[in-house]
Amino acid sequence: YCDEINYGVGFTFPALLHEIVFESMAFFNQINATDGVLDGVEELYEKLYKAQTVDELLKFAYMVNYVDKTLELELRDNITLPQYEIAVDHENQTYVYTTTPVTVDNDIPSGNNWVAIGDYDTSKWFYGKINGKGHTISGLRMVGTTPVTGFIGYAECGGTVVENLNLSDAVVYGTSSYTGALVAWMGDGVVVRNCHLTDVHVLGKSTYAGAITSYDITRGRADDEICVIENCSVDATSTVTGVDYVGGISGRNYGSIMKKCYNAATITGTSCVGGLTGESRDYQNNLDGWMIACHNDGTVNSSGK
């Protein structure tokens, strides 16, 4: 356990110290060291963003989307998103709110007050970690016209984790594929656990719609390649409406694992519609889609098969 780890800056730390969370950068100033020696450790620290305000959350989203898609986030408080349209501010490397209000009519927002973390563009896939620490993000409003609409757009790669995060009072509308309130798309190895949604409304006008995710896919068989959704729930005040592949937890569970999840939301669609998932199956005869100790109490309405 105490094997040394080389941080690439000309020195090594015991692995035991690697586990320490440095709460204050002032800590480094107390260490008598040659200039630059601790740069590698400071860089590790700076990958962890801590947000207790809207502005801090917006900064994290911008930095993931334009600077470093492997960044990590910890929430330090509940955050309510303002009901105004969002814009990008490249000069200050963040997102900002305009003066244009966002309203909702028949579960369709008039605009966006959030930009998804991670995009369908391969250069912007989210590879980091988000730990909500049990806190809630409220007031999400999104209208998507391109694939992947959700708080997190596209998450991929083993080691990517979204955990202990709650969403409340969210309205997510997508006219293209992959509309999911929490994570629109989950690729190989992504883990979502201990996330709970209340009063969340998802309306997808194309294929794949879900509350936790619209689509989770596992292409490989190694442990770090398996998508997992564990101990997540969607409450009875929530709704998910779509066309094909519509579910409360996931629109399509494609070779992945769903474990100890609960849905009470009302689910409505045309074909492949289910309380927990619209379809759970293997990916190209590789790995079965598993649902373990999951339960649905939500009403399911399907006009097709």
Salt bridges, closest charged atoms under 4 A:
GLU23 OE1 - LYS50 NZ 3.10
GLU23 OE1 - ARG76 NH2 3.82
ASP68 OD2 - LYS47 NZ 2.52
GLU74 OE1 - ARG76 NH2 3.52
GLU156 OE2 - ARG219 NH1 3.01
GLU163 OE1 - ARG193 NE 2.83
ASP169 OD1 - ARG141 NH2 3.09
ASP188 OD2 - ARG219 NH1 2.96
ASP199 OD1 - HIS201 NE2 2.84
GLU279 OE1 - ARG252 NE 2.66
ASP282 OD1 - ARG281 NH2 3.89
ASP297 OD1 - HIS295 NE2 2.92
